[in-house]
């Protein structure tokens, strides 16, 4: 297996934590980071106060993502609310050219007074007539005006008491080898990600504003126990830790003549070694009878590993079964053998 490298940044996918509906997809990330921290308590005692024991606790998982794009969704999630589209009051700033009679026209119908910035820097607040404004001393000038009007627009309201929204967050990044090929995808899923609620909108005269996702994983539980995240390496078919040996259990199937016909199932584990857990490959193996009693006393599913001592079996009948697994990543055929025996 060649050296592998986790490259560039991850794509960020946010989904509703309850329904699984897609909320956003970030494919323009500038950086993305996962940080796992733990606190520790040291137990010391004796001469010179040596370290006797270290107790680790308070594990936390934090994710930070910075995106180059601007979207209202991230602000809404941090505010713990939704994006509404209704008639709202908004502020408009535009340039208005006044006629020789000091009359100008706004592009929208103002609500309330219109603020006019004179060429001297002085400000006049003028009561409009519809979209018409008359400003003394503004004849034949183009001036900045500010006013409010009603428009139908998307809006996020930052309420004082709402907590940020918890979402299902998935990060997907490329894993490449020394040939520069994508050999695997690294996928990190946090099923309950609580945004921190901290939001910074930075604007610069010579730059483009970036948006950040910052928050912590909340504990979840399933049949495997409590967890914060699940990290998965998805092979593209060119790279995978191979199975080096197989182990079929039980090694001896003990059938009872009194209970015939009787059925038992084999279970086959693929062993990869090191820190890689064994994987169940029962349905990926082939099964045959290789020696022992004949006449259909025993049968085995060719791809299931289900063994049956039929009604024809006799006490003392023995049978040998051979299990074969072909590992596509190492192109190796791996074999194990189990025995069946019928007792009283």
C-alpha angles and dihedrals in degrees: 000000000000126000114280131207132200102223139199119333135322129251109241121219120188120193136174105273092221106036102025091230114153114256101173143343119209114201096156101066120157095196138351128191140181118203124188116191136179134186121224137205117206121214112205134170146141131051111351089004099263122194108264102172141357119213115199120203145145097056112190132185118207129184126196123187128175119198130198093211128079120229133163091222095077093051090049093051092050089049091050093234142095134258111257128198110205139125104289137173112252136176121243129196117191142148117255125194113215123212125235085270092059092250122138137173129222120216091231132038108262125227109218124340127350118229113220122194107212123215088254091057093254118133126225124189109212130191106228130215102223103305093336121102128183116203120183114229091018096102114145093355133122110223138174115253130188127199143142127248140167120265137163105243145144111271138185118197116206101215118198099233108033116107119224118273121265112224141177105257125195126183119196121190136172124252113202133183131215091282088062090242122138103247099168143004118231111216123188116188124190106185094194112033116170114204112226093232089231110128130176123189108191121186126189132184092232100035149056122252117249127207125217135207112206127169152109137266117247119215118265132182138211136154090299094056138257117334145162102210145357119225116201132186109207113199121222088207096264100082134035138138101257128228106250099187141001133224122201120199139239094031089201123036107208110201126186120230089209092058099045129170089052132163132207132174129225121223119206125196125197110220117211098170132216114054092335114111121232115264128216108244099165095126092043094062133083122229131204139165108246105174142353136067119357136198093088094290088143130025131189132194107247093222103016106054091225109150124199128192098210129213087265094064119115130206108273095024111144131193136185121214125194120209120200129191124184114209108209094198096057096024089229130140111221121198137195132173133216132183133222123207131181115214132183 
